Amino acid sequence: MIAQIIVDVPVNRTNRPFDYRIPAWLSPLIRVGSRVVVPFGPRKLQGYVTGITDEGTDFTDHARLKEVEQVLDDTPPLTKELLDMSEWMSKQYLCPWVTAVQAMLPAVLKGKSEKWLTATDDLDEDTCGNSGLLWELSRKRQLPLAEVEKQFPEEYLLVPGWIHSGLLATEYQVKDRITRKHQSFVRCLLGPEQLAEAIASLPARAEQMRRVLTLFSQHADQSFSMQMLRDEWGITRSPLKSLEAKGWLVIEQVEVYRDPYANRKFSDKAKPEFTPLQKQVLAPILSSIQNQEYAAYLLHGVTGSGKTEVYLEAIEKTLEKGQEAIFLVPEISLTPQMVERFKARFGADVAVLHSGLSQGEKFDEWRKIIRKQVKVVVGARSAIFAPFENVGLIVIDEEHESSYKQEETPRYHAREVALWRAKRNHAVLLMGSATPALETYALATRGRYTLLEMPERVGNRPMPAVHVVDMREELQAENRSMFSRKLHEMIADRLEKQEQMVIFLNRRGFSTFVMCRSCGYTMRCIHCDISLTYHKTNHTARCHYCGYTIAQPAHCPECQSEHIRFFGTGTQKVEAELAKLFPGIRVIRMDVDTTSRKGAHEELLSKFRKGQGDVLLGTQMIAKGLDFPRVTLAGIIAADTSLHIPDFRAAEKTFQLLTQVGGRAGRHELDGDVVIQTYTPEHYSIQHATRHDYRSFYEDEMLQRRRTGYPPYFRLVLLTFSHEDVPVVIRSAHTMADYLRQRLAETTILLGPVASPIARVKDRFRFQIMLKYRDEPQLSALLAQATAAFDEWNKQQKVLMTIDVDPYVLL
């Protein structure tokens, strides 16, 4: 038997399966999708089995084939569907096949190859001499090379000579990083009558031993963790060991799941009565689920229209059909609230996958899925790779969100992967948003997706009243505060009424740049072409691209002036200003700085939900999906922040943010208000957001996209080149541009090469080429050829080229 295996070498030259012979002793264990260890050149690497045949593809002489050395899992971690999907992703997103495979697996399954130093049979006590390293190896027989270099730095240089003389050898080993959590459990071996006799036979001083046996007599056939016995009954290890020695108890190690929600209780809420609109949109969805046929729906519903209840009902019907469901949310900040609703509705059938979990917790949640112990997965982008085998429904909430697009290789979009997976499984794809992505809405209007509309809030609640404040007029009225008079007045009003507020600013930190007022010097990152952001909490200026940090300067580094000042506004500065203007106000700030600690999102949102804060202040993470009954005011400090970035989606992102943030207010019994502060109130994105009018915004924005030639009228591919030397990166970009121009179809537009908007990041200079095309079926194949050609030109230069299909970040 021969296995086709892709090995963990993510380069073009090895981007195909290799043949390996399956030894007889491994043939019962190895299956398609298995992780294996195989020799590859001088190394041993992890690989993934893509096929098993009787005949090879690369060799006719089976004797020349190397053997599979090890199978790493009892159950293959990859299904046939995931393997096929990874092959499609490799071609669609122009990445190595093994890179697409690894995107689907928990981090603990991505074992790494490590070089070890091994003693040969010639190394014994007589040949060790005075060498501490050789003595250590004669005893242990092998050591990791990295450990040898650290522990024996003086002898490390002698290692090649000892290898040459035959005393030592090197080999590569794949270190599997799987960790499973075990707990000690105590089980009683005695029957009821024997237990009674044992209790009676104990001496009076054996109080704890008597308590243990009495506990087991009251809970027959039940085992207890040693931790529970210690914490709840105060029983130490010593009496348990004594009872084990008598043969009355057994202490055993039992594998347990690391469950981040183990100590949480979720109350089951009664299913609400569906509104006529909810019933209307559910009818076709449930029909497709019932018939188990592929269908793609776009649910366009205003904020507060009850989309989540539609999702939950669709999932319930899917489970009743014996199928599985995947529910994607865009950001970790949505997960706690969503998890609560899902756990309350579906209990232990729910697994959760998101970046806020530890690696061990993610692995255990993933194992629940592959062991078919759950039927619903709730998670962020990568949850689309859940190893289900009978998917009936995929839901993408807030489908417009850019976080569904991965910005590292493989640069996939979860929406496209979900579409592929739904078609493969004859499943239903349900996408929902109050502000759908233009591309998605355009496809829905053209019939590729079925468009479902929910234009009203549940209970006919009114949409919040929107007040646009022209900050130019505030300046003319000599109001130089970051809060307009309108917003200041409304904050004071909500504090008096003891209602809650959401205040949004899409910039973290205290000040967005630091400048000398004497000479104009601006503090910039030494590694990137970007200004440093001042953070007041630790008095540092920090680069938000590479993390470079310096202490707050007392004098200008350029002219030594003391007039170095902080300009611009970040969330820290808003927090400080609120405290100054409204003494005693309770502000809960949510941004990257306050939520980096595990569990911080849930902790902060829980405090706000319990009424322990008056204001929830934050960046994008507070803009979507959150539902608090007492929030009656949403304030947007600087609506122009996202409007003037060099991105063709700037107006769309602005409209989405304003609509989503405004949608947090007045969702329940209390009416809501939204205050939008802007210097460009006449812009169509702001005007349409004021009226909650998505359709008019869509029509205006489509005119702009058609005029400028951007999606959905054209598709894009972005090629970015980076290197430490400017001439080298320019030369590589121009060489690739010339290669492509000679081969592209006449209808494909090539723009560039030009410097990227942020021309240097992490000491690497960046140039880019953009391709615009409408229908070019051969483009992926041409780009794959171009990548192979680039690898040949680039052997000496080491220029890094990345290809992003349908990019979301153009900076």
Secondary structure, DSSP 8 states (H G I E B T S, - for coil): -EEEEEES--SGGG-S-EEEE--GGGTTT--TT-EEEEEETTEEEEEEEEEEESS-SS-S-GGGS-B--EE--SS-SS-HHHHHHHHHHHHHTT--HHHHHHTTS-GGG--EEEEEEEE-TT-SHHHHTT-HHHHHHHHHSEEEHHHHHHH-HHHHTTHHHHHHHTSEEEEEEEE-----EEEEEEEE---HHHHHHHHHHS-TT-HHHHHHHHHHHHSTT--EEHHHHHHHH---HHHHHHHHHTTSEEEEEEEE---TTTT------------HHHHHHHHHHHHHHHHT--EEEEEEE-TTS-HHHHHHHHHHHHHHTT-EEEEE-SSGGGHHHHHHHHHHHHGGGEEEE-TTS-HHHHHHHHHHHHTT--SEEEESGGGGG---SSEEEEEEETTT-GGGB-SSSS--BHHHHHHHHHHHHT-EEEEEESS--HHHHHHHHTTSSEEEEE-S-GGG----EEEEEEHHHHHHTT--SSS-HHHHHHHHHHHHHT-EEEEE-S--SSBSEEEETTT--B-B-SSSSSB-EEETTTTEEE-TTT--EEE--SS-TTT--S-EEEES--HHHHHHHHHHHSTT--EEEESTTTS-STTHHHHHHHHHHTT--SEEEESGGGSSS---TTEEEEEES-TTTTTSSS-TTHHHHHHHHHHHHHTTSS-SSS--EEEEEES-TTSHHHHHHHTT-HHHHHHHHHHHHHHHT-TTSSEEEEEEEEESSHHHHHHHHHHHHHHHHTTS-TT-EEEEEEEEEEEEETTEEEEEEEEEESS-TTHHHHHHHHHHHHHHHTTTT--EEEEEES-S---
